[in-house]
């Protein structure tokens, strides 16, 4: 079931793109919230893959 870890990493990459877009649009609060979700998805994906 390695595909779930890869999917989480892909989701994290997508969310990081959203963070950049929101930051450039001067929506700092939305960027920070999305960044927290991106970090969670990235950490979850890495932990899933090393387990």
TAVENLIN-V500697 format. One record per backbone hydrogen bond with DSSP energy under -1.0 kcal/mol. NH is the residue of the N-H (numbers start at 0). CO is the residue of the C=O. If there is no record, write none. Layout:
nh & co
NH & CO
NH & CO
//
This chain:
nh & co
3 & 0
5 & 1
6 & 2
7 & 3
8 & 4
9 & 5
10 & 6
11 & 7
12 & 8
13 & 9
14 & 10
15 & 11
16 & 12
17 & 13
18 & 14
19 & 15
20 & 16
21 & 17
22 & 18
23 & 19
24 & 20
25 & 22
26 & 21
30 & 26
31 & 27
32 & 28
33 & 29
34 & 30
35 & 31
36 & 32
37 & 33
38 & 34
39 & 35
40 & 36
41 & 37
42 & 38
43 & 39
44 & 40
45 & 41
46 & 42
47 & 43
48 & 44
49 & 45
50 & 46
//
